[in-house]
């Protein structure tokens, strides 16, 4: 999926504003930040939350230099893609083994609507196009302060 910094009307592109709108549907009080580049949106969210926990936080990056997925697998995330993570506070935390697929299903529904394209989910954590090509993967991790769970970080790349 092509990522655009401008809000445009082409159905195969999604803007930062549309990402914010999708996240605000789930978490109306979420703070959002847009970064030109970061090592990983997962890492950026975790650092921000540990410094100031509390409300939901969305971080979108135009590119990432050290992104990772399940099992710590590294992946390339150049400009032109959609890379974001958001924090869900512990009162709303989503940590269980089925969480990534549930989140993928919800995000798939919102992206399908926003892009006017019928997408699907594939276990364990992917969003795929009608032809079966992987469009995105979802990763869900926890943020802890000692043994206290501050919440979940849900990443999409």
mmCIF file of the C-alpha atoms, coordinates in Angstrom:
data_MODEL
# 
_entry.id   MODEL 
# 
loop_
_atom_site.group_PDB 
_atom_site.id 
_atom_site.type_symbol 
_atom_site.label_atom_id 
_atom_site.label_alt_id 
_atom_site.label_comp_id 
_atom_site.label_asym_id 
_atom_site.label_entity_id 
_atom_site.label_seq_id 
_atom_site.pdbx_PDB_ins_code 
_atom_site.Cartn_x 
_atom_site.Cartn_y 
_atom_site.Cartn_z 
_atom_site.occupancy 
_atom_site.B_iso_or_equiv 
_atom_site.pdbx_formal_charge 
_atom_site.auth_seq_id 
_atom_site.auth_comp_id 
_atom_site.auth_asym_id 
_atom_site.auth_atom_id 
_atom_site.pdbx_PDB_model_num 
ATOM 1   C CA . UNK A 1 1   ? 0.000   0.000   0.000  1.00 0.00 ? 1   UNK A CA 1 
ATOM 2   C CA . UNK A 1 2   ? 1.435   3.371   -0.934 1.00 0.00 ? 2   UNK A CA 1 
ATOM 3   C CA . UNK A 1 3   ? 1.743   5.855   1.913  1.00 0.00 ? 3   UNK A CA 1 
ATOM 4   C CA . UNK A 1 4   ? 1.156   9.516   1.194  1.00 0.00 ? 4   UNK A CA 1 
ATOM 5   C CA . UNK A 1 5   ? 1.995   12.473  3.414  1.00 0.00 ? 5   UNK A CA 1 
ATOM 6   C CA . UNK A 1 6   ? -0.744  14.499  1.760  1.00 0.00 ? 6   UNK A CA 1 
ATOM 7   C CA . UNK A 1 7   ? -4.419  13.881  2.223  1.00 0.00 ? 7   UNK A CA 1 
ATOM 8   C CA . UNK A 1 8   ? -5.468  12.716  -1.218 1.00 0.00 ? 8   UNK A CA 1 
ATOM 9   C CA . UNK A 1 9   ? -8.421  10.938  -2.702 1.00 0.00 ? 9   UNK A CA 1 
ATOM 10  C CA . UNK A 1 10  ? -6.714  8.123   -4.623 1.00 0.00 ? 10  UNK A CA 1 
ATOM 11  C CA . UNK A 1 11  ? -8.276  4.933   -3.334 1.00 0.00 ? 11  UNK A CA 1 
ATOM 12  C CA . UNK A 1 12  ? -5.015  2.939   -3.267 1.00 0.00 ? 12  UNK A CA 1 
ATOM 13  C CA . UNK A 1 13  ? -3.222  5.449   -1.050 1.00 0.00 ? 13  UNK A CA 1 
ATOM 14  C CA . UNK A 1 14  ? -3.645  6.178   2.635  1.00 0.00 ? 14  UNK A CA 1 
ATOM 15  C CA . UNK A 1 15  ? -2.536  9.374   4.344  1.00 0.00 ? 15  UNK A CA 1 
ATOM 16  C CA . UNK A 1 16  ? -1.320  10.080  7.855  1.00 0.00 ? 16  UNK A CA 1 
ATOM 17  C CA . UNK A 1 17  ? -4.646  11.792  8.499  1.00 0.00 ? 17  UNK A CA 1 
ATOM 18  C CA . UNK A 1 18  ? -6.555  8.656   7.529  1.00 0.00 ? 18  UNK A CA 1 
ATOM 19  C CA . UNK A 1 19  ? -4.385  6.546   9.853  1.00 0.00 ? 19  UNK A CA 1 
ATOM 20  C CA . UNK A 1 20  ? -5.163  8.990   12.674 1.00 0.00 ? 20  UNK A CA 1 
ATOM 21  C CA . UNK A 1 21  ? -8.880  8.802   11.868 1.00 0.00 ? 21  UNK A CA 1 
ATOM 22  C CA . UNK A 1 22  ? -8.829  4.994   11.920 1.00 0.00 ? 22  UNK A CA 1 
ATOM 23  C CA . UNK A 1 23  ? -7.010  4.913   15.284 1.00 0.00 ? 23  UNK A CA 1 
ATOM 24  C CA . UNK A 1 24  ? -9.295  7.611   16.736 1.00 0.00 ? 24  UNK A CA 1 
ATOM 25  C CA . UNK A 1 25  ? -12.251 5.349   15.900 1.00 0.00 ? 25  UNK A CA 1 
ATOM 26  C CA . UNK A 1 26  ? -10.911 2.832   18.427 1.00 0.00 ? 26  UNK A CA 1 
ATOM 27  C CA . UNK A 1 27  ? -9.215  5.242   20.845 1.00 0.00 ? 27  UNK A CA 1 
ATOM 28  C CA . UNK A 1 28  ? -10.693 8.786   20.701 1.00 0.00 ? 28  UNK A CA 1 
ATOM 29  C CA . UNK A 1 29  ? -8.258  10.174  23.312 1.00 0.00 ? 29  UNK A CA 1 
ATOM 30  C CA . UNK A 1 30  ? -5.112  8.919   21.541 1.00 0.00 ? 30  UNK A CA 1 
ATOM 31  C CA . UNK A 1 31  ? -2.194  11.294  21.098 1.00 0.00 ? 31  UNK A CA 1 
ATOM 32  C CA . UNK A 1 32  ? -0.501  10.995  17.689 1.00 0.00 ? 32  UNK A CA 1 
ATOM 33  C CA . UNK A 1 33  ? 3.026   11.747  16.484 1.00 0.00 ? 33  UNK A CA 1 
ATOM 34  C CA . UNK A 1 34  ? 4.476   11.601  12.980 1.00 0.00 ? 34  UNK A CA 1 
ATOM 35  C CA . UNK A 1 35  ? 8.210   10.901  12.595 1.00 0.00 ? 35  UNK A CA 1 
ATOM 36  C CA . UNK A 1 36  ? 10.306  11.203  9.449  1.00 0.00 ? 36  UNK A CA 1 
ATOM 37  C CA . UNK A 1 37  ? 12.352  8.174   10.495 1.00 0.00 ? 37  UNK A CA 1 
ATOM 38  C CA . UNK A 1 38  ? 12.899  6.068   13.578 1.00 0.00 ? 38  UNK A CA 1 
ATOM 39  C CA . UNK A 1 39  ? 14.567  2.780   14.409 1.00 0.00 ? 39  UNK A CA 1 
ATOM 40  C CA . UNK A 1 40  ? 11.172  1.179   15.016 1.00 0.00 ? 40  UNK A CA 1 
ATOM 41  C CA . UNK A 1 41  ? 7.739   2.568   15.858 1.00 0.00 ? 41  UNK A CA 1 
ATOM 42  C CA . UNK A 1 42  ? 7.445   -0.223  18.473 1.00 0.00 ? 42  UNK A CA 1 
ATOM 43  C CA . UNK A 1 43  ? 10.639  1.020   20.136 1.00 0.00 ? 43  UNK A CA 1 
ATOM 44  C CA . UNK A 1 44  ? 9.583   4.688   19.875 1.00 0.00 ? 44  UNK A CA 1 
ATOM 45  C CA . UNK A 1 45  ? 6.209   3.970   21.496 1.00 0.00 ? 45  UNK A CA 1 
ATOM 46  C CA . UNK A 1 46  ? 7.776   1.919   24.294 1.00 0.00 ? 46  UNK A CA 1 
ATOM 47  C CA . UNK A 1 47  ? 10.307  4.675   25.088 1.00 0.00 ? 47  UNK A CA 1 
ATOM 48  C CA . UNK A 1 48  ? 7.601   7.375   25.094 1.00 0.00 ? 48  UNK A CA 1 
ATOM 49  C CA . UNK A 1 49  ? 5.240   5.340   27.275 1.00 0.00 ? 49  UNK A CA 1 
ATOM 50  C CA . UNK A 1 50  ? 7.911   4.408   29.820 1.00 0.00 ? 50  UNK A CA 1 
ATOM 51  C CA . UNK A 1 51  ? 8.742   8.120   30.154 1.00 0.00 ? 51  UNK A CA 1 
ATOM 52  C CA . UNK A 1 52  ? 5.093   9.173   30.415 1.00 0.00 ? 52  UNK A CA 1 
ATOM 53  C CA . UNK A 1 53  ? 2.522   6.355   30.666 1.00 0.00 ? 53  UNK A CA 1 
ATOM 54  C CA . UNK A 1 54  ? -1.195  6.953   30.635 1.00 0.00 ? 54  UNK A CA 1 
ATOM 55  C CA . UNK A 1 55  ? -3.243  7.501   27.544 1.00 0.00 ? 55  UNK A CA 1 
ATOM 56  C CA . UNK A 1 56  ? -3.228  5.819   24.127 1.00 0.00 ? 56  UNK A CA 1 
ATOM 57  C CA . UNK A 1 57  ? -0.395  6.904   21.812 1.00 0.00 ? 57  UNK A CA 1 
ATOM 58  C CA . UNK A 1 58  ? -0.002  6.498   18.038 1.00 0.00 ? 58  UNK A CA 1 
ATOM 59  C CA . UNK A 1 59  ? 3.387   6.866   16.340 1.00 0.00 ? 59  UNK A CA 1 
ATOM 60  C CA . UNK A 1 60  ? 3.596   6.817   12.544 1.00 0.00 ? 60  UNK A CA 1 
ATOM 61  C CA . UNK A 1 61  ? 6.999   6.794   10.803 1.00 0.00 ? 61  UNK A CA 1 
ATOM 62  C CA . UNK A 1 62  ? 7.695   7.564   7.163  1.00 0.00 ? 62  UNK A CA 1 
ATOM 63  C CA . UNK A 1 63  ? 10.545  5.028   7.345  1.00 0.00 ? 63  UNK A CA 1 
ATOM 64  C CA . UNK A 1 64  ? 12.201  2.753   9.915  1.00 0.00 ? 64  UNK A CA 1 
ATOM 65  C CA . UNK A 1 65  ? 15.842  1.711   10.084 1.00 0.00 ? 65  UNK A CA 1 
ATOM 66  C CA . UNK A 1 66  ? 15.509  -1.313  12.402 1.00 0.00 ? 66  UNK A CA 1 
ATOM 67  C CA . UNK A 1 67  ? 11.936  -2.585  12.281 1.00 0.00 ? 67  UNK A CA 1 
ATOM 68  C CA . UNK A 1 68  ? 11.079  -6.063  13.515 1.00 0.00 ? 68  UNK A CA 1 
ATOM 69  C CA . UNK A 1 69  ? 8.194   -8.486  13.439 1.00 0.00 ? 69  UNK A CA 1 
ATOM 70  C CA . UNK A 1 70  ? 7.307   -11.749 15.141 1.00 0.00 ? 70  UNK A CA 1 
ATOM 71  C CA . UNK A 1 71  ? 10.221  -13.660 16.621 1.00 0.00 ? 71  UNK A CA 1 
ATOM 72  C CA . UNK A 1 72  ? 12.391  -10.535 16.247 1.00 0.00 ? 72  UNK A CA 1 
ATOM 73  C CA . UNK A 1 73  ? 12.577  -10.923 12.466 1.00 0.00 ? 73  UNK A CA 1 
ATOM 74  C CA . UNK A 1 74  ? 14.028  -7.771  10.888 1.00 0.00 ? 74  UNK A CA 1 
ATOM 75  C CA . UNK A 1 75  ? 12.322  -6.162  7.921  1.00 0.00 ? 75  UNK A CA 1 
ATOM 76  C CA . UNK A 1 76  ? 13.037  -3.284  5.595  1.00 0.00 ? 76  UNK A CA 1 
ATOM 77  C CA . UNK A 1 77  ? 10.605  -0.391  5.861  1.00 0.00 ? 77  UNK A CA 1 
ATOM 78  C CA . UNK A 1 78  ? 11.509  2.352   3.372  1.00 0.00 ? 78  UNK A CA 1 
ATOM 79  C CA . UNK A 1 79  ? 9.613   5.560   2.630  1.00 0.00 ? 79  UNK A CA 1 
ATOM 80  C CA . UNK A 1 80  ? 6.401   4.825   0.754  1.00 0.00 ? 80  UNK A CA 1 
ATOM 81  C CA . UNK A 1 81  ? 5.054   2.187   3.146  1.00 0.00 ? 81  UNK A CA 1 
ATOM 82  C CA . UNK A 1 82  ? 2.765   2.454   6.136  1.00 0.00 ? 82  UNK A CA 1 
ATOM 83  C CA . UNK A 1 83  ? 4.575   1.929   9.451  1.00 0.00 ? 83  UNK A CA 1 
ATOM 84  C CA . UNK A 1 84  ? 2.892   2.612   12.781 1.00 0.00 ? 84  UNK A CA 1 
ATOM 85  C CA . UNK A 1 85  ? 2.459   1.409   16.349 1.00 0.00 ? 85  UNK A CA 1 
ATOM 86  C CA . UNK A 1 86  ? -0.025  2.385   18.994 1.00 0.00 ? 86  UNK A CA 1 
ATOM 87  C CA . UNK A 1 87  ? -0.127  1.968   22.732 1.00 0.00 ? 87  UNK A CA 1 
ATOM 88  C CA . UNK A 1 88  ? -3.195  0.694   24.558 1.00 0.00 ? 88  UNK A CA 1 
ATOM 89  C CA . UNK A 1 89  ? -3.069  1.382   28.341 1.00 0.00 ? 89  UNK A CA 1 
ATOM 90  C CA . UNK A 1 90  ? -3.298  -1.558  30.742 1.00 0.00 ? 90  UNK A CA 1 
ATOM 91  C CA . UNK A 1 91  ? -6.965  -0.895  31.474 1.00 0.00 ? 91  UNK A CA 1 
ATOM 92  C CA . UNK A 1 92  ? -7.585  -1.697  27.808 1.00 0.00 ? 92  UNK A CA 1 
ATOM 93  C CA . UNK A 1 93  ? -4.675  -4.115  27.269 1.00 0.00 ? 93  UNK A CA 1 
ATOM 94  C CA . UNK A 1 94  ? -5.050  -6.798  24.635 1.00 0.00 ? 94  UNK A CA 1 
ATOM 95  C CA . UNK A 1 95  ? -2.445  -9.385  25.581 1.00 0.00 ? 95  UNK A CA 1 
ATOM 96  C CA . UNK A 1 96  ? -3.344  -12.939 24.648 1.00 0.00 ? 96  UNK A CA 1 
ATOM 97  C CA . UNK A 1 97  ? -2.349  -15.387 21.938 1.00 0.00 ? 97  UNK A CA 1 
ATOM 98  C CA . UNK A 1 98  ? -5.257  -14.473 19.630 1.00 0.00 ? 98  UNK A CA 1 
ATOM 99  C CA . UNK A 1 99  ? -4.788  -10.730 19.981 1.00 0.00 ? 99  UNK A CA 1 
ATOM 100 C CA . UNK A 1 100 ? -2.785  -10.105 16.787 1.00 0.00 ? 100 UNK A CA 1 
ATOM 101 C CA . UNK A 1 101 ? -5.401  -11.809 14.621 1.00 0.00 ? 101 UNK A CA 1 
ATOM 102 C CA . UNK A 1 102 ? -8.273  -9.984  16.351 1.00 0.00 ? 102 UNK A CA 1 
ATOM 103 C CA . UNK A 1 103 ? -6.452  -6.673  15.853 1.00 0.00 ? 103 UNK A CA 1 
ATOM 104 C CA . UNK A 1 104 ? -5.663  -7.607  12.230 1.00 0.00 ? 104 UNK A CA 1 
ATOM 105 C CA . UNK A 1 105 ? -9.371  -8.284  11.644 1.00 0.00 ? 105 UNK A CA 1 
ATOM 106 C CA . UNK A 1 106 ? -10.405 -4.884  13.036 1.00 0.00 ? 106 UNK A CA 1 
ATOM 107 C CA . UNK A 1 107 ? -7.688  -3.020  11.134 1.00 0.00 ? 107 UNK A CA 1 
ATOM 108 C CA . UNK A 1 108 ? -8.549  -4.981  7.977  1.00 0.00 ? 108 UNK A CA 1 
ATOM 109 C CA . UNK A 1 109 ? -12.171 -3.834  8.255  1.00 0.00 ? 109 UNK A CA 1 
ATOM 110 C CA . UNK A 1 110 ? -11.166 -0.180  8.644  1.00 0.00 ? 110 UNK A CA 1 
ATOM 111 C CA . UNK A 1 111 ? -8.574  -0.326  5.834  1.00 0.00 ? 111 UNK A CA 1 
ATOM 112 C CA . UNK A 1 112 ? -11.016 -2.141  3.527  1.00 0.00 ? 112 UNK A CA 1 
ATOM 113 C CA . UNK A 1 113 ? -13.517 0.641   4.079  1.00 0.00 ? 113 UNK A CA 1 
ATOM 114 C CA . UNK A 1 114 ? -10.950 3.452   3.786  1.00 0.00 ? 114 UNK A CA 1 
ATOM 115 C CA . UNK A 1 115 ? -9.406  1.997   0.614  1.00 0.00 ? 115 UNK A CA 1 
ATOM 116 C CA . UNK A 1 116 ? -12.595 0.605   -0.956 1.00 0.00 ? 116 UNK A CA 1 
ATOM 117 C CA . UNK A 1 117 ? -10.808 -2.736  -1.309 1.00 0.00 ? 117 UNK A CA 1 
ATOM 118 C CA . UNK A 1 118 ? -11.901 -6.141  0.011  1.00 0.00 ? 118 UNK A CA 1 
ATOM 119 C CA . UNK A 1 119 ? -9.015  -7.302  2.214  1.00 0.00 ? 119 UNK A CA 1 
ATOM 120 C CA . UNK A 1 120 ? -8.749  -10.496 4.291  1.00 0.00 ? 120 UNK A CA 1 
ATOM 121 C CA . UNK A 1 121 ? -6.890  -11.728 7.364  1.00 0.00 ? 121 UNK A CA 1 
ATOM 122 C CA . UNK A 1 122 ? -4.572  -14.729 7.447  1.00 0.00 ? 122 UNK A CA 1 
ATOM 123 C CA . UNK A 1 123 ? -3.379  -16.472 10.605 1.00 0.00 ? 123 UNK A CA 1 
ATOM 124 C CA . UNK A 1 124 ? -1.469  -15.758 12.648 1.00 0.00 ? 124 UNK A CA 1 
ATOM 125 C CA . UNK A 1 125 ? -1.172  -11.986 12.121 1.00 0.00 ? 125 UNK A CA 1 
ATOM 126 C CA . UNK A 1 126 ? -1.444  -10.829 8.506  1.00 0.00 ? 126 UNK A CA 1 
ATOM 127 C CA . UNK A 1 127 ? -3.691  -8.683  6.336  1.00 0.00 ? 127 UNK A CA 1 
ATOM 128 C CA . UNK A 1 128 ? -3.767  -9.857  2.700  1.00 0.00 ? 128 UNK A CA 1 
ATOM 129 C CA . UNK A 1 129 ? -5.081  -8.557  -0.624 1.00 0.00 ? 129 UNK A CA 1 
ATOM 130 C CA . UNK A 1 130 ? -7.842  -10.331 -2.576 1.00 0.00 ? 130 UNK A CA 1 
ATOM 131 C CA . UNK A 1 131 ? -5.120  -12.195 -4.515 1.00 0.00 ? 131 UNK A CA 1 
ATOM 132 C CA . UNK A 1 132 ? -3.535  -13.408 -1.256 1.00 0.00 ? 132 UNK A CA 1 
ATOM 133 C CA . UNK A 1 133 ? -0.462  -11.135 -1.230 1.00 0.00 ? 133 UNK A CA 1 
ATOM 134 C CA . UNK A 1 134 ? 0.598   -9.948  2.213  1.00 0.00 ? 134 UNK A CA 1 
ATOM 135 C CA . UNK A 1 135 ? -0.287  -6.300  2.678  1.00 0.00 ? 135 UNK A CA 1 
ATOM 136 C CA . UNK A 1 136 ? 0.618   -5.961  6.356  1.00 0.00 ? 136 UNK A CA 1 
ATOM 137 C CA . UNK A 1 137 ? 1.668   -7.815  9.451  1.00 0.00 ? 137 UNK A CA 1 
ATOM 138 C CA . UNK A 1 138 ? 0.605   -7.098  13.017 1.00 0.00 ? 138 UNK A CA 1 
ATOM 139 C CA . UNK A 1 139 ? 2.761   -7.451  16.129 1.00 0.00 ? 139 UNK A CA 1 
ATOM 140 C CA . UNK A 1 140 ? 1.451   -7.118  19.683 1.00 0.00 ? 140 UNK A CA 1 
ATOM 141 C CA . UNK A 1 141 ? 3.862   -6.740  22.599 1.00 0.00 ? 141 UNK A CA 1 
ATOM 142 C CA . UNK A 1 142 ? 3.563   -5.657  26.221 1.00 0.00 ? 142 UNK A CA 1 
ATOM 143 C CA . UNK A 1 143 ? 5.206   -2.764  28.034 1.00 0.00 ? 143 UNK A CA 1 
ATOM 144 C CA . UNK A 1 144 ? 6.248   -3.520  31.591 1.00 0.00 ? 144 UNK A CA 1 
ATOM 145 C CA . UNK A 1 145 ? 7.617   -1.504  34.481 1.00 0.00 ? 145 UNK A CA 1 
ATOM 146 C CA . UNK A 1 146 ? 9.056   -4.264  36.633 1.00 0.00 ? 146 UNK A CA 1 
ATOM 147 C CA . UNK A 1 147 ? 6.260   -6.817  36.845 1.00 0.00 ? 147 UNK A CA 1 
ATOM 148 C CA . UNK A 1 148 ? 3.512   -4.232  36.193 1.00 0.00 ? 148 UNK A CA 1 
ATOM 149 C CA . UNK A 1 149 ? 1.974   -4.334  32.710 1.00 0.00 ? 149 UNK A CA 1 
ATOM 150 C CA . UNK A 1 150 ? 1.512   -0.739  31.524 1.00 0.00 ? 150 UNK A CA 1 
ATOM 151 C CA . UNK A 1 151 ? -0.332  -1.919  28.418 1.00 0.00 ? 151 UNK A CA 1 
ATOM 152 C CA . UNK A 1 152 ? 0.023   -3.302  24.906 1.00 0.00 ? 152 UNK A CA 1 
ATOM 153 C CA . UNK A 1 153 ? 1.788   -1.951  21.832 1.00 0.00 ? 153 UNK A CA 1 
ATOM 154 C CA . UNK A 1 154 ? 0.168   -2.916  18.551 1.00 0.00 ? 154 UNK A CA 1 
ATOM 155 C CA . UNK A 1 155 ? 2.380   -2.435  15.508 1.00 0.00 ? 155 UNK A CA 1 
ATOM 156 C CA . UNK A 1 156 ? 1.536   -2.599  11.820 1.00 0.00 ? 156 UNK A CA 1 
ATOM 157 C CA . UNK A 1 157 ? 4.007   -2.703  8.964  1.00 0.00 ? 157 UNK A CA 1 
# 
